[in-house]
């Protein structure tokens, strides 16, 4: 049985402050790396496509997947599904996964695939509100492509259109495992669940003392930080991880719709932290710059 998996990672993450949700760190891995690992555990031979940016994957992980972007960019998950369906090869079953749903267990993915194969129908579980989780579902690939063709224009349209008028094969699942996150509060709840299940999972938070995506800081940047430390007030110098967080924030600005230079964004974050007489952390400095940028776009 041939399986294709789509991981959707093309959103703007507006409610998450514009920080790319699949790329944030969770339990020592980025969210998208964690999802990809679950997919590999569930269906090792599956062909995986990422619809959206590859940010958050390691170089090796990025090389192991196909990649496509919806047209135009940021035109919604249904457009991402359509783009991946056009790019991928033939398969019996296609598994669709949101890129911000890190707690889904491998056993549930296998159950979705089995139910889809046995019934010839799309298979999905219900969330904690009793609603089908459209972005954690298995489809007969031919049926998925037929539904996309019937819908026609997919840009900025709802994923639930795929399911309209179709019977769905229900799959029992713990609703707490098929949750996504749109806000920092929801992210913290997911992080809490992960740490409760695995106390060694880590304690990092978004934009704080761990670099998102695990990107190394160039040595020359750290040398500049060390030289500048002598000129900064006591307590204003930044750790390696804090420097990484500022660089990641600058990268986020570069790829956002803000007109502000990423260099200026990094400078502002560093200056706000250095000048913080009230002990403002790098996390708070980044959040303040984000608020400034958000106000500038309104």
DOPA-162538 format. One record per atom (N, C-alpha, C): residue in one letter; x, y, z. Coordinates in pm, whole numbers, padded with zeros to 5 digits, always signed. Layout:
aXYZ ...
***
This chain:
x+00085-00120+00000 x+00000+00000+00000 x+00088+00125+00000 x+00069+00212-00097 x+00150+00333-00105 x+00080+00448-00034 x+00158+00521+00044 x+00104+00630+00125 x+00177+00760+00092 x+00101+00867+00075 x+00157+01001+00066 x+00110+01080+00187 x+00200+01160+00244 x+00165+01244+00358 x+00189+01390+00321 x+00089+01474+00347 x+00103+01619+00331 x+00112+01684+00469 x+00212+01767+00491 x+00221+01848+00611 x+00206+01994+00568 x+00106+02061+00622 x+00074+02197+00580 x+00145+02298+00668 x+00228+02384+00607 x+00306+02480+00686 x+00312+02616+00619 x+00204+02654+00551 x+00210+02776+00471 x+00138+02897+00528 x+00098+02892+00656 x+00020+03004+00711 x+00105+03121+00755 x+00040+03233+00784 x+00108+03353+00833 x+00126+03353+00984 x+00053+03267+01056 x+00061+03262+01203 x+00033+03398+01265 x-00066+03467+01216 x-00095+03603+01263 x-00128+03606+01412 x-00208+03511+01460 x-00247+03511+01601 x-00132+03468+01692 x-00025+03420+01630 x+00094+03380+01704 x+00204+03485+01690 x+00162+03606+01662 x+00257+03716+01650 x+00339+03711+01522 x+00295+03634+01424 x+00368+03624+01299 x+00485+03529+01303 x+00512+03466+01419 x+00620+03367+01430 x+00572+03236+01368 x+00652+03179+01279 x+00613+03058+01205 x+00591+02942+01303 x+00467+02900+01320 x+00435+02802+01424 x+00506+02668+01406 x+00510+02609+01286 x+00578+02480+01274 x+00727+02486+01309 x+00786+02606+01307 x+00928+02620+01333 x+00965+02645+01477 x+00866+02662+01566 x+00901+02689+01706 x+00943+02560+01775 x+01022+02576+01881 x+01077+02461+01952 x+00979+02407+02055 x+00975+02275+02065 x+00885+02209+02160 x+00949+02078+02203 x+00989+02071+02330 x+01049+01949+02379 x+01179+01912+02310 x+01260+02013+02277 x+01389+01987+02216 x+01387+01968+02067 x+01270+01978+02004 x+01257+01969+01860 x+01165+02081+01813 x+01175+02116+01686 x+01074+02205+01632 x+00944+02127+01614 x+00834+02199+01608 x+00703+02135+01593 x+00699+02051+01466 x+00749+02107+01354 x+00740+02033+01228 x+00833+01912+01228 x+00949+01921+01293 x+01037+01804+01305 x+00969+01694+01387 x+00899+01735+01494 x+00828+01638+01576 x+00719+01568+01494 x+00645+01644+01414 x+00540+01585+01331 x+00600+01490+01228 x+00709+01534+01164 x+00774+01449+01064 x+00824+01320+01129 x+00878+01328+01250 x+00924+01209+01319 x+00810+01113+01347 x+00694+01166+01384 x+00576+01082+01407 x+00533+01014+01278 x+00536+01088+01169 x+00500+01031+01039 x+00595+00917+01003 x+00725+00939+01022 x+00822+00835+00988 x+00804+00711+01075 x+00765+00732+01200 x+00741+00618+01289 x+00616+00541+01247 x+00514+00614+01200 x+00388+00550+01165 x+00395+00479+01030 x+00452+00547+00930 x+00457+00493+00793 x+00596+00524+00736 x+00695+00443+00769 x+00833+00473+00731 x+00855+00490+00582 x+00776+00423+00500 x+00798+00427+00355 x+00716+00534+00284 x+00643+00616+00360 x+00557+00717+00297 x+00639+00824+00228 x+00588+00876+00120 x+00645+00994+00056 x+00582+01115+00123 x+00664+01203+00175 x+00615+01319+00250 x+00634+01446+00169 x+00528+01526+00164 x+00533+01658+00100 x+00501+01764+00205 x+00578+01870+00206 x+00549+01986+00288 x+00492+02094+00197 x+00369+02136+00225 x+00305+02243+00149 x+00325+02373+00228 x+00425+02449+00189 x+00460+02571+00261 x+00610+02576+00281 x+00654+02659+00373 x+00797+02674+00399 x+00854+02553+00473 x+00981+02527+00451 x+01051+02418+00519 x+01117+02466+00649 x+01092+02589+00687 x+01154+02644+00808 x+01121+02556+00929 x+01225+02522+01005 x+01207+02437+01122 x+01258+02297+01101 x+01278+02256+00975 x+01335+02124+00946 x+01487+02135+00940 x+01555+02029+00980 x+01700+02024+00961 x+01729+02008+00811 x+01854+02029+00774 x+01891+02015+00633 x+01860+01873+00584 x+01890+01773+00667 x+01864+01635+00627 x+01714+01609+00613 x+01636+01663+00706 x+01491+01645+00698 x+01436+01713+00574 x+01484+01832+00544 x+01434+01906+00428 x+01464+01830+00298 x+01581+01765+00293 x+01617+01689+00174 x+01532+01564+00158 x+01471+01517+00266 x+01396+01391+00262 x+01250+01409+00220 x+01206+01534+00202 x+01066+01559+00171 x+01054+01636+00040 x+00937+01625-00021 x+00905+01713-00132 x+00852+01845-00078 x+00860+01950-00157 x+00817+02081-00112 x+00745+02155-00223 x+00635+02217-00186 x+00557+02295-00282 x+00493+02410-00207 x+00465+02519-00276 x+00394+02632-00215 x+00262+02653-00286 x+00161+02692-00209 x+00033+02726-00268 x+00047+02854-00350 x-00038+02869-00448 x-00035+02989-00533 x-00168+03060-00526 x-00166+03190-00487 x-00051+03263-00435 x-00018+03216-00293 x+00101+03255-00243 x+00139+03217-00108 x+00041+03274-00007 x+00023+03202+00102 x-00065+03241+00213 x-00212+03244+00171 x-00250+03158+00076 x-00389+03155+00032 x-00467+03040+00095 x-00414+02986+00206 x-00493+02894+00286 x-00455+02748+00273 x-00495+02667+00373 x-00460+02525+00372 x-00522+02446+00257 x-00642+02484+00214 x-00702+02411+00101 x-00618+02431-00025 x-00568+02553-00044 x-00480+02578-00159 x-00350+02500-00144 x-00300+02485-00021 x-00180+02405+00001 x-00203+02258-00032 x-00318+02206+00008 x-00354+02067-00024 x-00361+02048-00175 x-00422+02143-00243 x-00435+02138-00388 x-00298+02137-00455 x-00209+02226-00409 x-00075+02233-00468 x+00001+02103-00449 x-00008+02045-00328 x+00062+01919-00302 x+00002+01806-00384 x-00131+01804-00398 x-00197+01698-00475 x-00154+01702-00621 x-00128+01822-00673 x-00084+01836-00811 x+00062+01795-00828 x+00143+01816-00725 x+00286+01790-00736 x+00323+01645-00708 x+00249+01579-00620 x+00288+01445-00575 x+00254+01340-00679 x+00314+01223-00662 x+00286+01113-00752 x+00162+01035-00712 x+00148+00917-00768 x+00032+00835-00739 x+00051+00761-00606 x-00059+00741-00535 x-00058+00663-00412 x-00199+00615-00384 x-00210+00522-00293 x-00343+00470-00258 x-00413+00562-00158 x-00339+00607-00057 x-00395+00688+00050 x-00308+00811+00070 x-00374+00924+00094 x-00304+01050+00128 x-00345+01093+00267 x-00246+01114+00351 x-00268+01161+00488 x-00240+01311+00492 x-00336+01388+00543 x-00324+01533+00552 x-00306+01573+00697 x-00200+01648+00726 x-00170+01689+00863 x-00140+01838+00870 x-00199+01904+00970 x-00163+02042+00997 x-00022+02048+01053 x+00050+02156+01023 x+00186+02171+01070 x+00198+02227+01209 x+00084+02243+01279 x+00087+02296+01416 x+00013+02203+01511 x+00024+02073+01485 x-00047+01973+01564 x+00053+01868+01613 x+00136+01903+01713 x+00251+01820+01746 x+00226+01700+01835 x+00105+01682+01888 x+00080+01575+01983 x+00016+01451+01921 x-00011+01453+01792 x-00077+01339+01728 x+00015+01217+01736 x-00035+01105+01791 x+00051+00985+01803 x+00055+00905+01674 x+00163+00831+01657 x+00179+00749+01537 x+00065+00647+01523 x+00018+00594+01636 x-00088+00494+01629 x-00215+00552+01567 x-00245+00678+01593 x-00363+00739+01534 x-00348+00753+01382 x-00228+00789+01337 x-00206+00799+01193 x-00227+00664+01126 x-00177+00558+01189 x-00197+00424+01131 x-00344+00386+01130 x-00417+00423+01235 x-00561+00393+01241 x-00638+00469+01133 x-00602+00595+01110 x-00666+00672+01003 x-00645+00605+00868 x-00522+00565+00842 x-00491+00501+00714 x-00567+00370+00699 x-00572+00290+00805 x-00643+00162+00799 x-00792+00182+00775 x-00852+00280+00844 x-00995+00305+00827 x-01026+00356+00687 x-00939+00442+00635 x-00957+00493+00500 x-00948+00380+00398 x-00849+00296+00414 x-00830+00186+00319 x-00946+00087+00324 x-00995+00056+00444 x-01102-00043+00458 x-01235+00008+00405 x-01260+00138+00422 x-01391+00194+00388 x-01398+00258+00250 x-01282+00300+00198 x-01282+00376+00074 x-01332+00518+00093 x-01336+00562+00219 x-01385+00695+00254 x-01275+00776+00322 x-01290+00909+00326 x-01199+00985+00413 x-01221+00944+00557 x-01114+00939+00634 x-01121+00899+00774 x-01067+01011+00862 x-01136+01037+00973 x-01094+01144+01063 x-01148+01117+01203 x-01084+01177+01302 x-01131+01171+01439 x-01195+01302+01480 x-01263+01302+01595 x-01331+01422+01644 x-01249+01487+01753 x-01250+01622+01753 x-01175+01696+01855 x-01257+01707+01983 x-01209+01788+02078 x-01276+01795+02208 x-01411+01866+02203 x-01445+01923+02087 x-01578+01983+02069 x-01671+01891+01991 x-01623+01771+01959 x-01703+01677+01883 x-01703+01702+01734 x-01614+01791+01688 x-01608+01823+01546 x-01495+01746+01480 x-01518+01705+01355 x-01414+01634+01282 x-01291+01722+01268 x-01175+01664+01287 x-01050+01735+01268 x-01010+01718+01122 x-01047+01820+01040 x-01026+01811+00895 x-00879+01805+00857 x-00793+01859+00943 x-00651+01864+00909 x-00570+01757+00981 x-00636+01648+01013 x-00569+01524+01056 x-00657+01413+01001 x-00643+01385+00874 x-00737+01297+00805 x-00665+01219+00697 x-00718+01099+00667 x-00666+01016+00560 x-00769+01007+00448 x-00721+01018+00326 x-00809+01019+00209 x-00765+00915+00107 x-00862+00849+00041 x-00826+00779-00083 x-00775+00885-00181 x-00656+00867-00232 x-00594+00974-00312 x-00679+01010-00432 x-00735+00912-00499 x-00818+00942-00617 x-00939+01025-00578 x-01001+00993-00465 x-01117+01070-00420 x-01076+01212-00383 x-00963+01227-00317 x-00916+01362-00280 x-00895+01447-00405 x-00832+01392-00506 x-00809+01468-00629 x-00941+01500-00700 x-01035+01406-00695 x-01164+01432-00759 x-01238+01545-00688 x-01234+01544-00554 x-01300+01650-00477 x-01236+01786-00505 x-01104+01791-00514 x-01036+01917-00544 x-01078+01969-00681 x-01090+01878-00777 x-01132+01919-00911 x-01274+01972-00910 x-01361+01910-00831 x-01500+01956-00822 x-01510+02094-00756 x-01424+02118-00658 x-01425+02249-00589 x-01376+02358-00682 x-01275+02327-00762 x-01222+02427-00855 x-01125+02522-00785 x-01165+02647-00770 x-01077+02745-00706 x-01064+02711-00558 x-00942+02694-00513 x-00918+02656-00373 x-00858+02769-00290 x-00814+02876-00353 x-00751+02984-00278 x-00849+03049-00181 x-00806+03061-00056 x-00883+03130+00049 x-01021+03068+00070 x-01030+02937+00054 x-01155+02868+00079 x-01134+02763+00189 x-01244+02720+00251 x-01237+02636+00371 x-01208+02490+00335 x-01127+02425+00417 x-01094+02283+00397 x-01218+02196+00410 x-01314+02239+00492 x-01434+02157+00511 x-01511+02136+00381 x-01485+02218+00277 x-01549+02196+00148 x-01516+02059+00092 x-01399+02008+00123 x-01362+01874+00077 x-01460+01769+00127 x-01510+01789+00247 x-01593+01688+00314 x-01742+01705+00286 x-01782+01816+00226 x-01925+01844+00205 x-01991+01732+00126 x-02097+01676+00184 x-02174+01573+00115 x-02113+01435+00117 x-01998+01419+00184 x-01932+01289+00187 x-01952+01220+00322 x-01965+01091+00320 x-01960+01013+00443 x-01815+01003+00488 x-01794+01010+00618 x-01659+01003+00673 x-01648+00881+00764 x-01542+00807+00751 x-01517+00693+00839 x-01462+00746+00971 x-01537+00730+01082 x-01490+00786+01210 x-01382+00697+01273 x-01286+00762+01335 x-01178+00690+01404 x-01169+00743+01546 x-01178+00654+01644 x-01168+00697+01783 x-01029+00751+01812 x-01024+00860+01887 x-00897+00922+01920 x-00913+01001+02049 x-00809+01011+02127 x-00808+01100+02242 x-00809+01243+02188 x-00917+01320+02211 x-00925+01454+02153 x-00808+01544+02191 x-00745+01519+02305 x-00636+01606+02348 x-00511+01590+02263 x-00506+01486+02180 x-00388+01464+02096 x-00400+01525+01957 x-00519+01569+01920 x-00536+01628+01785 x-00568+01776+01796 x-00502+01842+01890 x-00519+01985+01908 x-00407+02060+01835 x-00442+02175+01781 x-00342+02263+01723 x-00327+02386+01812 x-00243+02479+01773 x-00230+02600+01852 x-00222+02722+01759 x-00297+02824+01796 x-00297+02949+01722 x-00239+03064+01803 x-00242+03051+01935 x-00196+03158+02022 x-00084+03106+02113 x-00014+03197+02178 x+00092+03157+02271 x+00034+03081+02390 x-00086+03118+02433 x-00149+03048+02545 x-00177+02902+02508 x-00225+02879+02385 x-00251+02743+02341 x-00120+02664+02327 x-00017+02731+02280 x+00115+02667+02273 x+00161+02623+02412 x+00145+02710+02510 x+00190+02677+02646 x+00111+02559+02702 x-00018+02549+02668 x-00096+02434+02714 x-00043+02304+02653 x-00009+02308+02525 x+00046+02189+02459 x+00181+02155+02520 x+00263+02256+02545 x+00393+02231+02606 x+00377+02168+02744 x+00276+02215+02819 x+00249+02157+02950 x+00210+02011+02942 x+00127+01976+02843 x+00088+01836+02824 x+00209+01750+02790 x+00296+01803+02706 x+00414+01728+02667 x+00505+01705+02786 x+00524+01807+02868 x+00612+01795+02984 x+00552+01703+03090 x+00418+01702+03099 x+00354+01611+03194 x+00377+01466+03155 x+00376+01442+03024 x+00399+01306+02976 x+00546+01269+02978 x+00634+01370+02962 x+00778+01347+02957 x+00849+01460+03029 x+00879+01444+03159 x+00942+01552+03237 x+01075+01598+03181 x+01139+01517+03097 x+01268+01554+03040 x+01253+01622+02905 x+01129+01659+02868 x+01105+01713+02735 x+01161+01851+02717 x+01197+01923+02825 x+01256+02055+02811 x+01159+02162+02855 x+01211+02283+02875 x+01129+02392+02928 x+01140+02517+02843 x+01171+02502+02714 x+01187+02621+02632 x+01052+02687+02605 x+01053+02815+02573 x+00932+02887+02535 x+00960+02968+02411 x+00853+03013+02346 x+00866+03080+02218 x+00942+03210+02234 x+01042+03230+02149 x+01113+03356+02144 x+01197+03384+02266 x+01223+03284+02350 x+01291+03312+02475 x+01433+03260+02473 x+01468+03173+02567 x+01607+03140+02588 x+01657+03021+02509 x+01584+02979+02406 x+01634+02873+02319 x+01611+02915+02176 x+01705+02892+02086 x+01689+02933+01948 x+01581+02851+01881 x+01487+02916+01815 x+01382+02845+01743 x+01443+02778+01622 x+01410+02646+01607 x+01460+02573+01493 x+01600+02521+01513 x+01666+02553+01628 x+01797+02499+01656 x+01908+02551+01566 x+01893+02669+01507 x+01997+02721+01419 x+02118+02767+01500 x+02240+02730+01457 x+02358+02775+01531 x+02384+02923+01507 x+02443+02987+01607 x+02481+03127+01594 x+02622+03133+01535 x+02645+03209+01428 x+02779+03218+01370 x+02880+03266+01474 x+03002+03210+01468 x+03106+03247+01564 x+03135+03396+01563 x+03133+03457+01444 x+03165+03600+01439 x+03062+03684+01513 x+02936+03638+01514 x+02834+03711+01589 x+02860+03701+01739 x+02898+03581+01784 x+02928+03565+01926 x+03051+03646+01967 x+03150+03655+01878 x+03268+03736+01909 x+03231+03883+01923 x+03143+03930+01834 x+03096+04069+01844 x+03020+04091+01974 x+02937+03991+02012 x+02864+04001+02138 x+02960+04014+02256 x+03066+03932+02253 x+03162+03934+02364 x+03235+04067+02372 x+03272+04124+02257 x+03341+04253+02258 x+03249+04364+02309 x+03120+04356+02273 x+03026+04460+02314 x+02990+04449+02461 x+03006+04330+02519 x+02963+04309+02658 x+03031+04405+02754 x+03156+04439+02724 x+03229+04528+02814 x+03170+04668+02819 x+03097+04706+02714 x+03039+04839+02706 x+02895+04844+02757 x+02839+04729+02790 x+02699+04723+02829 x+02685+04727+02981 x+02570+04775+03030 x+02546+04772+03175 x+02548+04629+03227 x+02575+04614+03355 x+02576+04481+03416 x+02442+04413+03395 x+02446+04288+03354 x+02323+04211+03333 x+02262+04229+03196 x+02320+04318+03112 x+02260+04345+02982 x+02314+04253+02873 x+02427+04187+02897 x+02482+04096+02797 x+02388+03978+02775 x+02390+03923+02653 x+02299+03815+02619 x+02372+03684+02609 x+02305+03577+02647 x+02359+03442+02633 x+02357+03401+02486 x+02426+03289+02456 x+02426+03239+02319 x+02283+03215+02269 x+02200+03154+02354 x+02062+03122+02315 x+01981+03250+02293 x+02006+03352+02375 x+01934+03479+02358 x+01975+03546+02228 x+02103+03541+02195 x+02148+03594+02066 x+02079+03521+01952 x+02068+03388+01964 x+02002+03308+01861 x+01856+03349+01848 x+01791+03379+01961 x+01650+03419+01956 x+01634+03550+01881 x+01727+03645+01903 x+01720+03773+01832 x+01741+03753+01682 x+01838+03668+01645 x+01862+03641+01503 x+01742+03574+01438 x+01679+03481+01510 x+01561+03416+01457 x+01447+03516+01438 x+01438+03611+01532 x+01335+03713+01521 x+01360+03799+01397 x+01485+03835+01373 x+01519+03913+01255 x+01483+03837+01127 x+01509+03704+01128 x+01474+03622+01012 x+01323+03622+00990 x+01249+03614+01101 x+01103+03619+01092 x+01055+03750+01029 x+01115+03863+01071 x+01078+03993+01014 x+01109+03997+00866 x+01224+03940+00828 x+01263+03940+00688 x+01158+03872+00601 x+01096+03766+00653 x+01001+03688+00573 x+00855+03725+00602 x+00834+03829+00681 x+00698+03874+00709 x+00660+03984+00611 x+00539+04039+00629 x+00497+04148+00541 x+00529+04285+00599 x+00613+04290+00700 x+00655+04417+00758 x+00754+04485+00665 x+00748+04618+00658 x+00843+04694+00577 x+00971+04724+00654 x+00978+04688+00781 x+01094+04719+00862 x+01210+04625+00828 x+01330+04677+00821 x+01448+04597+00794 x+01471+04498+00907 x+01507+04373+00874 x+01538+04277+00980 x+01658+04320+01064 x+01752+04393+01002 x+01866+04443+01078 x+01820+04542+01185 x+01726+04630+01145 x+01672+04727+01241 x+01594+04654+01350 x+01519+04550+01313 x+01442+04474+01411 x+01535+04412+01515 x+01645+04349+01469 x+01741+04289+01561 x+01805+04396+01649 x+01838+04512+01589 x+01898+04621+01666 x+01803+04670+01774 x+01676+04688+01738 x+01578+04736+01836 x+01564+04638+01951 x+01556+04508+01918 x+01541+04408+02024 x+01661+04409+02118 x+01781+04416+02060 x+01901+04421+02142 x+01909+04545+02229 x+01873+04660+02171 x+01879+04785+02246 x+01775+04787+02358 x+01655+04738+02329 x+01552+04735+02432 x+01597+04648+02549 x+01657+04535+02518 x+01707+04448+02625 x+01819+04516+02704 x+01916+04576+02633 x+02029+04638+02699 x+01988+04757+02785 x+01884+04830+02741 x+01841+04950+02813 x+01736+04920+02919 x+01702+04793+02934 x+01591+04758+03024 x+01626+04777+03170 x+01604+04895+03223 x+01635+04921+03364 x+01546+04842+03457 x+01433+04794+03406 x+01342+04716+03490 x+01369+04566+03478 x+01485+04532+03417 x+01520+04390+03406 x+01447+04318+03295 x+01407+04390+03192 x+01336+04328+03082 x+01421+04219+03018 x+01361+04104+02992 x+01431+03992+02931 x+01433+04008+02780 x+01512+03923+02713 x+01511+03922+02568 x+01371+03887+02517 x+01305+03795+02584 x+01168+03758+02545 x+01078+03881+02543 x+01084+03961+02648 x+01000+04081+02657 x+01040+04184+02553 x+01171+04194+02526 x+01217+04288+02424 x+01165+04249+02286 x+01172+04119+02254 x+01120+04072+02126 x+00969+04098+02115 x+00898+04071+02223 x+00753+04094+02222 x+00721+04242+02202 x+00800+04330+02263 x+00776+04473+02248 x+00802+04518+02104 x+00909+04469+02042 x+00935+04502+01902 x+00820+04450+01815 x+00771+04330+01845 x+00658+04274+01769 x+00536+04364+01781 x+00511+04415+01903 x+00395+04504+01920 x+00414+04632+01840 x+00536+04684+01837 x+00563+04805+01760 x+00537+04780+01612 x+00586+04666+01563 x+00568+04634+01421 x+00421+04614+01388 x+00348+04549+01478 x+00206+04527+01455 x+00132+04660+01447 x+00165+04751+01538 x+00101+04883+01534 x+00134+04957+01405 x+00258+04936+01356 x+00300+05008+01234 x+00227+04957+01112 x+00174+04832+01117 x+00101+04778+01002 x-00045+04811+01007 x-00097+04853+01126 x-00240+04880+01140 x-00277+05013+01075 
***
